Each structure stands twice: as C-alpha cells, then as structure tokens.
C-alpha cells in the first residue's frame, strides 16, 4: 500500500497486536549487520501505516523530535545549518521514503549504506544515532498521546535501527576514502537568470559513474548540502559540470546560481545513486525534464564511448518552452554524433500531450530499461504511466533521494514544481 494513498484514506486505528518486542537497551547494536532477509519490513510497515493518523502531520512530529534532541543535547545544534527548514523537509521526505519502501528492505538497505557513507562529511557518529532514536521515541509519545502503544513505538524504532545499522556499515566500509572533496570553481555561466552551469575541479580524484549524483556545499551556507548530478561522465582532467536551477530564496541553489564565482571553493560529498548504465545491449528509454537533462547528458555521453552493438536510445526531453532548452548545443552535438539516438522534444507551450502522455503514446517500451530524471512530479507521472504500460518496476531507474533533496528545498522555500 502506497504511503500517499494511506494518508489520503480514512482509517480506523488498529488494536494493539500481540507482537514480541526486541529486548535489550535501545541503540544500533541489536540490528548491527542485520541483512534484509532478517528484517520483517512488511510487518512494521503495516503497523506504522496503520498508526499514521495519530503521529502525523510529519512536520509536527519532526518539530517535536528536534525540540527534544536539542533540549537534551544543545551541542548538537552546531551540526545543523542556521535555518532548519530544509532539514525538516528533507527528514520528512526520508521518513516517507522509508515507510513507503519497507516491503523492499534490500532497496532500503543499499540506499542507507550509501547514505551512511555520505553522512561522514557531516561529522555524524554512531552516538548521534542513539540520541536521534531517543528523540524520535519522545516525539512519537508526544504526538500519539493517549493512542501511543508499544507496537507503535517499536515498529518505528525497528525501522530506524534497520536504517541506522546499514548507515553505520556504509560509513565503516568507506573509511579508506575521503569524507568530502575540496573543489575549485573554474567556470560559472548563467544560461538563464535562474540557471547556472558550474564547472569545478576537485583537488583530488573524485570517483563516480555517469548518472550518479553528488552533494555540494558552499562556505556561504555551512552545513547545508544539496544533491546535483554531474552532467558529464568522468573526464581525464577530473573536471565536473553541474547544472543548477534556482529553486527559491535563501538556499544552496541561490548561493550557487547568484553568489558563486570562478575561484571559489566548494565541498563535494561522495557520489551516490543507482542511475548508472548496465553492460547489456538492451535498448534504453531516457526521459528528462528541466535540469534532469544533466543526468541524461551524462548517460548519453558515456554511451557514445562504450555502447553495446545494436543498442538504441530514445530520449524524451521535456521543457515548458524552447527557451528552457538551455543546453541545446550539447543536445545537437549528441544527435549529430550518435546515429543510435532518437530525440523527441516535448515543449509544453507547443504540445498537446504532457511529457508522460507523449512517452505513453509513442510506442511499446517492453524490453527497455527506463531512466527518469527531472522534477519529482514529472518523474512520478512518467513512472505511473510506464507502470500502466506494464513495464516492471525493476526496469525503471530513478534516484529517489536526489529528487527528494530537490523537492525538500522547494518545500522549505514554499515553492512547488
């Protein structure tokens, strides 16, 4: 059952089920190293979802959580940016992701391992997860009030411990690599008043694959990180290119678009994500909108150098107007060089169909691998239409946390795609 459907549907509170509770003190030790095969995510998902009416809205649960955590441990406030708006919105998105995917624990496990590897740049230690767990338990009690039950609390804590154990494991396996990379801005070009193309040169080699994303931080906004996808595959000179759209005032995107100059220094978190190419010869469907083009371009440029014989690619590129096709020269170059690439632009001002409708109407995508990148609403709609066309979920690739990060910044700034 999808979380969104559950939140929008009337429900009766469940009776407290007779269910064994995990013993021992609270902490990550009980689930440390636990594989997905040992965690009953479906059972906890059912309990958590059934009690959502008494702990939501998430915004109030999260307010209670941070209030409790900072009251008990004031020093932790220094690990967070001055404005907590993005952090609150991002945590809400992560809660939604976890709850909505508990029935697929393998996916959650891999995602949390990557997240733990990435969180080293924030100075997060295992003891901080213990503090977070205590604050979450207190917040659940405050929100649920007389409806609180041990089943409710333990389901949330088991979910948290499963995620945290994977994060700790991910951090430990990455001890040999830097927690973050320093990079110098070597190019800053405004393609539109609200969109900049940044080129940065890391001080040390930055390992990533085409289609993965990185988190960026500017010294102008300490502790604030946002996810962006390099628009090119790895280059011999190590240079990376990012496409940054202004999503609202006061955030990282505003700093990168309007206040960053050549010579400035940024920090990069470890590369993450699963939107990478496989080694098969299966045909590809790539659907991109807005700055999601950066992901599509990286994948296409990688294919231009190592494509399996016979493999073809359909690219559907959405934009509100032709003026929003900000990287037209690179697109034209790829079309000229790649005979196996077919490009279908979908311009809202000119088209009858939406981007999702155009993809659905165009043909049979069975047997294809689909890669989706762009605004969260667009990605969700295209994914829904492909599901209606019976393209299996495992054949559709997207990076939920990358899109989550963009969505959270929009929510925090009061903007909507």
KASULNOR-V119047 format. One record per run of one state. SS is the DSSP state (H for helix, E for strand, - for the rest). FROM is the first residue (numbers start at 1). LEN is the number of residues. If there is no record, write none. Layout:
SS;FROM;LEN
SS;FROM;LEN
This chain:
-;1;2
H;3;6
-;9;20
H;29;3
-;32;4
H;36;3
-;39;2
H;41;10
-;51;1
H;52;4
-;56;2
H;58;15
-;73;1
H;74;6
-;80;5
H;85;38
-;123;3
H;126;22
-;148;2
H;150;24
-;174;6
E;180;13
-;193;2
E;195;8
-;203;10
E;213;6
H;219;3
-;222;4
E;226;4
-;230;9
E;239;7
-;246;6
H;252;7
-;259;6
E;265;5
-;270;2
E;272;1
-;273;11
E;284;6
H;290;14
-;304;9
E;313;7
-;320;2
H;322;3
-;325;3
H;328;10
-;338;3
E;341;7
-;348;7
H;355;8
-;363;6
E;369;5
-;374;2
H;376;13
-;389;4
H;393;3
E;396;2
-;398;2
H;400;14
-;414;4
